[in-house]
Amino acid sequence: LWIGRSRRGDQIFGPVLYVLSPVPKIVFLPVLFILFGLGGQAKVILIAIAIFFQMVVTMRDAAKNVPQGAVVSLRSLGATKGLPASLPDLFTALRITTGTAVAVLFIAESMAGSSGLGYYIMHAWSLLEYEQMFAGIIAMAVLGVVIYEVFEILEYRLTKWRRA
């Protein structure tokens, strides 16, 4: 939010986002495996890196789009620096990044490791066990849908003012 509402913040971090955001984050997986090993820590860090830039760009743009008059009005009523008007955009970004996070998880688990749904799917495929492969695909899809729905529920509960 600060980057989007602050000219100085955007001057400092805008170019960094411009350069780093388009880089496919999956290319960092081998580096993370070297630094953190093949365990879950490298995969979690990769997912965090992958969704971080999507979230920052979305929230920066959402904060920029909140009219200055709305910010002044809210602050005069005692609101903090947080921007409730950006909250729906935050949840949109979270739902969008859910698909990215699950895709990165699949790739990371299928490339290295001996556990996880990504590994399970690729292992079943290599053994021509298509029923198990599709069961893994369905499980991964359900994982994505559950996370997506959690964000839907949270948005519904935290943005009641939008339905009034």
Buried (B, 14 or more C-beta within 10 A) or exposed (E): BEBBBBEEBBEEBBEEBEEEEEEEBBEBBEEBBEEBEBEBEBBBBBBEBBBBBBBBBBBBBBBEEBEEEEBEEBEEEEEEEEBBBBBBBBBBBBBBBBEBBBBBBBBBBBBBBEEBBBBBBBBBBEEEEEEBBEBBBEEBEEBBEEBBEEBEEBBEEBBEEEEE
